[in-house]
């Protein structure tokens, strides 16, 4: 008789090599916990740091705004509806191509989209989307990028009020008090605006209103699990109807006036690059949402707005008064408080204080340099707005010198 332990070990080894639903195959070891097909379908984990997605989104978002301002104002292509139509037409073509060649739009397969839903939900939302884009681009003809960003800070307030009016959310006076600081800050910034154009403000406020209605309608649509969509899938459905609406509007107001010389002046490649950047922004949002938290997105949005104000000053020499700095600071502070809440801010401030104290204990000299640099930068920004009023008048100085030369 053989050794019982050896026989049991041999039996265990053979049973591990037998496929349950087929014949014994002692030459193939089976691992029942691994499915090779699933393993093949799994996408490799991303090796990029979340900061890459944040920087990409901020860069593209800022580039679209500055690019549009340059085309519509600096390059004198005064056809904002046509430009919007071109963006949406390009987005329609690209989403159709991506739906057939990539898996970025696979989310549309879970959306139970019917003709009735498209007409009753997508088309109305697309109409308000078109109106918000048209008004937003019209604003670039009248206002500076810096002032436009200041006015855009009121968007959450408009969304809140429209949500209450449409019965999506219950009215809350405490929340209304919190967002009132945003409105107060924007009002102060508007009073301090040096190049205030009422028509441009009306267009911007109209764009904010239409955008708020669109966002509330999208929220109501997405409240059903059947219509959950990421931004790229939403663009897949909304872009075609928006492109058609914008084309019909442009056909009446702008296209008859456009001359080929104006298109060549801007440059066909420039218009193509503009549409590519606008579409790339929508793609970057999809990756940003999946890689960052709501806190990071809120702070990134604030940082982007500040950078745009700085870019407007640097590129177009936009004059910003000290009153505007003060008002916009209040608006941004109110915006962050409204979006994040007191509890989140308190926790983040506590963590920041701890890290700052730890940094100071490790590198006290460097911390002093940073504090001094921050104070100097703040003084430069605040007092820089007073420079034109305290500086000399170059025209007066030139005329005086010329007069002295003639007298001699």
C-alpha positions in Angstrom: 0.0 0.0 0.0 1.2 3.6 -0.8 1.7 6.4 1.6 -1.7 7.9 2.4 -0.3 11.5 2.7 1.4 11.1 -0.7 -1.8 9.8 -2.3 -3.8 12.7 -0.8 -1.3 15.2 -2.1 -1.3 13.7 -5.6 -5.2 13.8 -5.6 -5.2 17.4 -4.6 -2.7 18.3 -7.3 -4.7 16.5 -10.1 -8.0 18.1 -9.0 -6.4 21.5 -9.2 -5.5 20.9 -12.8 -8.9 19.7 -14.0 -11.4 22.1 -15.6 -14.8 21.8 -14.0 -16.8 22.0 -17.2 -14.6 19.9 -19.5 -12.2 17.0 -19.6 -9.1 16.7 -17.5 -6.2 18.6 -18.9 -3.2 18.0 -16.7 -0.9 20.1 -18.9 -2.9 23.4 -18.2 -3.1 24.9 -14.8 -6.5 26.5 -14.1 -6.9 29.7 -12.0 -10.6 30.0 -11.5 -10.4 33.5 -10.0 -9.0 35.1 -13.2 -10.9 35.6 -16.4 -8.5 36.2 -19.3 -11.1 38.0 -21.4 -11.9 40.5 -18.7 -8.2 40.9 -18.0 -7.7 41.8 -21.7 -10.6 44.4 -21.7 -9.3 46.2 -18.6 -7.7 49.6 -19.5 -4.3 50.2 -18.1 -4.2 52.5 -15.0 -3.3 56.1 -15.8 0.2 57.0 -14.8 -0.4 60.8 -15.1 -0.5 62.9 -11.9 -3.9 64.7 -11.3 -2.0 68.0 -11.6 -1.6 67.3 -15.3 -5.3 67.2 -15.8 -5.8 70.3 -13.7 -3.1 72.3 -15.6 -4.5 71.1 -19.0 -8.0 72.1 -18.1 -7.0 75.6 -16.8 -4.8 76.1 -19.9 -7.5 75.1 -22.4 -10.3 76.9 -20.6 -8.3 80.2 -20.5 -7.1 79.7 -24.1 -10.7 79.4 -25.4 -11.7 82.7 -23.7 -8.6 84.6 -24.8 -8.8 83.1 -28.3 -12.4 84.1 -28.8 -11.7 87.6 -27.5 -8.8 88.0 -29.9 -10.8 86.7 -33.0 -14.0 88.7 -32.2 -12.3 92.0 -31.1 -8.6 92.2 -32.0 -8.9 90.5 -35.4 -12.2 92.4 -36.1 -14.2 89.3 -36.9 -17.5 90.7 -35.5 -19.6 87.7 -36.1 -20.0 85.9 -32.7 -23.0 83.8 -33.7 -21.2 82.5 -36.8 -18.1 81.7 -34.6 -20.4 79.8 -32.1 -22.0 77.9 -35.0 -18.6 76.9 -36.3 -17.6 75.6 -32.8 -20.7 73.5 -32.5 -20.5 72.2 -36.1 -16.9 71.1 -35.4 -18.0 69.5 -32.1 -20.8 67.6 -33.9 -18.4 66.2 -36.4 -15.8 65.2 -33.8 -18.2 63.5 -31.4 -19.6 61.5 -34.3 -16.1 60.4 -35.3 -15.1 59.6 -31.7 -18.3 57.6 -31.1 -17.3 55.3 -33.9 -13.5 55.1 -33.3 -13.0 55.5 -29.5 -14.6 54.3 -26.2 -14.8 57.9 -24.8 -18.5 58.1 -25.8 -19.5 54.6 -24.7 -21.6 56.2 -21.9 -24.2 57.1 -24.5 -25.1 53.4 -24.8 -26.6 53.5 -21.2 -28.7 56.6 -22.0 -32.3 55.6 -23.0 -32.6 58.3 -25.7 -35.8 58.3 -27.8 -37.2 60.8 -30.3 -39.7 62.0 -27.7 -37.1 62.5 -25.0 -34.9 64.3 -27.6 -37.6 66.7 -28.6 -39.0 67.4 -25.1 -35.7 67.6 -23.2 -32.6 67.9 -25.4 -34.0 70.5 -27.9 -35.1 73.0 -25.2 -31.9 72.6 -23.3 -30.0 73.0 -26.6 -31.9 76.2 -27.3 -30.8 77.8 -24.0 -27.3 76.5 -24.5 -27.2 78.3 -27.9 -28.6 81.5 -26.4 -26.0 81.5 -23.6 -23.1 80.9 -26.1 -24.4 83.7 -28.4 -24.7 86.2 -25.6 -21.4 85.2 -24.1 -19.6 85.7 -27.4 -21.4 89.0 -28.1 -20.1 90.3 -24.8 -16.5 90.1 -26.1 -17.3 92.9 -28.5 -18.0 95.4 -25.7 -16.3 94.3 -22.4 -12.8 93.3 -21.3 -12.0 89.7 -20.4 -11.3 90.8 -16.8 -14.7 92.4 -16.3 -16.5 89.5 -18.0 -14.9 87.1 -15.5 -16.0 89.3 -12.7 -19.6 89.3 -13.9 -19.5 85.5 -14.4 -19.0 85.1 -10.7 -22.7 85.6 -10.3 -23.5 82.4 -12.2 -24.0 80.3 -9.1 -26.4 82.9 -7.7 -28.5 82.7 -10.9 -28.5 78.9 -10.8 -29.7 78.9 -7.2 -32.5 81.4 -7.9 -33.7 79.6 -11.1 -33.6 76.3 -9.2 -35.9 77.7 -6.6 -38.2 79.2 -9.2 -38.5 75.9 -11.1 -39.0 73.9 -7.9 -35.8 71.9 -8.2 -34.5 73.0 -4.8 -36.3 74.3 -1.7 -35.7 78.0 -0.9 -33.2 78.6 1.9 -32.7 82.1 3.3 -29.4 81.2 4.9 -28.0 80.1 1.5 -29.4 83.3 0.0 -27.6 85.4 2.6 -24.3 83.5 1.8 -24.5 84.1 -1.9 -25.4 87.8 -1.4 -21.7 88.4 -0.8 -21.0 87.3 -4.4 -23.6 89.8 -5.7 -22.2 92.6 -3.4 -18.7 92.0 -4.6 -19.7 92.0 -8.3 -21.7 95.3 -7.8 -18.6 96.9 -6.2 -16.4 95.6 -9.1 -18.9 97.0 -11.6 -18.9 100.4 -10.0 -15.1 100.4 -10.2 -15.1 99.4 -13.9 -13.4 102.1 -15.9 -14.7 101.0 -19.4 -18.3 100.2 -18.5 -20.6 99.5 -21.4 -24.2 98.9 -20.5 -25.0 96.9 -23.7 -22.1 94.5 -23.0 -23.3 94.0 -19.4 -26.9 93.3 -20.6 -25.5 90.6 -23.0 -23.4 89.0 -20.3 -26.2 89.0 -17.7 -28.5 87.5 -20.4 -25.9 84.8 -21.1 -25.7 84.1 -17.4 -29.5 83.8 -17.1 -29.7 81.4 -20.1 -26.8 79.3 -18.8 -28.5 79.1 -15.4 -31.8 77.9 -16.9 -29.8 75.3 -19.0 -28.0 74.0 -16.0 -31.2 73.6 -13.9 -32.9 71.8 -16.8 -29.9 69.5 -17.2 -30.0 68.8 -13.4 -33.6 67.9 -13.7 -32.9 65.6 -16.7 -30.0 63.9 -14.9 -32.0 63.3 -11.8 -33.2 60.1 -13.5 -30.6 57.3 -13.6 -31.6 56.6 -17.2 -30.1 59.9 -18.4 -26.8 60.1 -16.6 -24.3 61.7 -19.0 -20.8 63.0 -18.8 -20.0 66.3 -20.5 -18.7 64.7 -23.7 -21.9 62.5 -24.1 -24.0 65.6 -23.4 -22.1 67.4 -26.2 -22.8 64.4 -28.4 -26.5 65.0 -28.0 -26.6 68.8 -27.7 -24.1 69.9 -30.3 -26.2 69.0 -33.4 -29.3 70.8 -32.3 -27.3 73.8 -31.1 -25.4 74.0 -34.4 -28.7 74.0 -36.4 -30.2 76.8 -34.2 -27.1 78.9 -34.4 -26.9 78.5 -38.2 -30.5 79.6 -38.6 -29.8 82.7 -36.4 -26.5 83.5 -38.2 -28.2 83.0 -41.6 -30.5 85.9 -40.7 -28.2 88.3 -38.8 -24.6 87.7 -39.9 -23.9 85.4 -42.8 -25.2 87.8 -45.5 -22.7 90.4 -44.2 -19.7 88.2 -44.1 -17.1 88.7 -46.8 -14.4 86.3 -47.8 -11.8 88.9 -47.2 -12.7 89.0 -43.5 -12.4 85.2 -43.3 -8.9 85.3 -44.9 -7.9 88.2 -42.7 -8.6 86.0 -39.6 -7.2 83.0 -41.3 -8.9 79.6 -42.0 -6.2 77.8 -40.0 -6.8 80.2 -37.1 -10.5 79.4 -37.1 -9.7 75.6 -37.3 -7.3 76.0 -34.4 -9.9 77.9 -32.4 -12.5 75.1 -32.9 -9.9 72.4 -32.0 -9.1 74.2 -28.7 -12.8 74.6 -27.9 -13.5 70.9 -28.5 -10.3 69.8 -26.6 -11.7 71.7 -23.6 -14.8 69.5 -23.5 -12.6 66.4 -23.7 -10.4 67.6 -20.8 -13.4 68.2 -18.6 -14.3 64.5 -18.8 -10.8 63.5 -17.6 -10.7 66.2 -14.9 -14.0 65.1 -13.3 -12.7 61.6 -13.0 -9.3 62.5 -11.5 -10.1 65.3 -9.1 -12.5 66.2 -6.3 -15.1 68.9 -6.1 -12.8 70.9 -3.8 -10.0 70.9 -6.4 -12.4 71.8 -9.2 -13.8 74.8 -7.3 -10.3 76.1 -6.4 -9.1 75.5 -10.0 -12.1 77.6 -11.3 -11.2 80.5 -9.0 -7.5 80.3 -10.0 -8.5 80.2 -13.7 -10.6 83.4 -13.2 -7.7 85.2 -11.5 -5.3 84.2 -14.2 -7.7 85.4 -16.9 -7.9 88.8 -15.2 -4.1 88.9 -15.2 -3.9 87.8 -18.8 -6.4 90.5 -19.8 -4.2 93.1 -18.1 -1.0 91.8 -19.7 -2.3 91.3 -23.3 -4.8 94.1 -23.8 -3.6 96.5 -21.1 -7.0 96.4 -19.4 -7.2 99.1 -16.7 -8.3 97.7 -13.3 -9.2 100.1 -10.5 -8.4 99.3 -6.8 -12.2 99.2 -6.2 -12.5 96.4 -8.7 -9.8 94.4 -7.0 -11.6 94.9 -3.7 -15.0 93.9 -5.1 -13.8 90.9 -7.0 -12.0 89.6 -3.9 -15.3 89.7 -2.0 -17.1 88.0 -4.9 -14.4 85.2 -5.1 -14.4 84.7 -1.3 -18.2 84.4 -1.3 -18.1 82.0 -4.3 -15.6 79.7 -2.5 -17.6 79.8 0.7 -20.9 79.0 -1.1 -19.5 76.1 -3.1 -17.4 74.4 -0.3 -19.3 75.3 2.9 -18.0 76.4 6.3 -17.1 72.9 7.5 -14.9 72.1 4.5 -13.2 75.5 4.6 -12.5 75.1 8.3 -10.9 71.7 7.9 -8.8 72.9 4.9 -7.6 76.0 6.8 -6.7 73.9 9.8 -4.7 71.5 7.5 -3.1 74.5 5.7 -2.1 76.1 9.0 -0.5 72.8 10.2 1.5 72.4 7.0 2.5 76.1 7.1 3.7 75.8 10.7 5.6 72.6 9.8 7.2 74.3 6.8 8.2 77.3 9.0 9.9 75.1 11.5 11.9 73.3 8.8 12.7 76.3 6.7 12.2 79.5 8.7 14.3 81.7 6.4 12.4 80.6 3.2 9.1 81.2 5.0 10.1 84.8 5.8 11.1 85.4 2.2 7.7 84.1 1.0 5.8 86.3 3.4 7.8 89.4 2.4 7.3 88.6 -1.3 3.5 88.2 -0.8 3.3 91.5 1.0 5.2 93.3 -1.7 3.1 91.7 -4.4 -0.1 92.8 -2.7 1.2 96.3 -2.4 2.2 96.3 -6.0 -1.3 95.1 -7.1 -3.2 97.5 -4.9 -1.1 100.6 -5.5 -0.5 99.8 -9.2 -4.1 100.9 -9.9 -3.2 104.4 -8.5 -0.1 104.8 -10.8 -1.8 106.6 -13.6 -3.2 109.2 -11.2 0.1 110.0 -9.5 2.4 109.6 -12.5 3.5 112.4 -14.8 1.6 113.3 -17.9 3.8 112.3 -20.9 1.9 114.5 -23.4 2.2 117.5 -21.2 5.9 116.9 -20.6 6.5 116.5 -24.4 4.6 119.7 -25.3 6.5 121.6 -22.6 9.9 120.4 -24.0 8.9 121.3 -27.5 7.8 124.8 -26.4 11.1 125.4 -24.6 13.0 124.4 -27.7 11.0 126.8 -29.9 11.6 129.7 -27.5 15.3 129.1 -27.6 
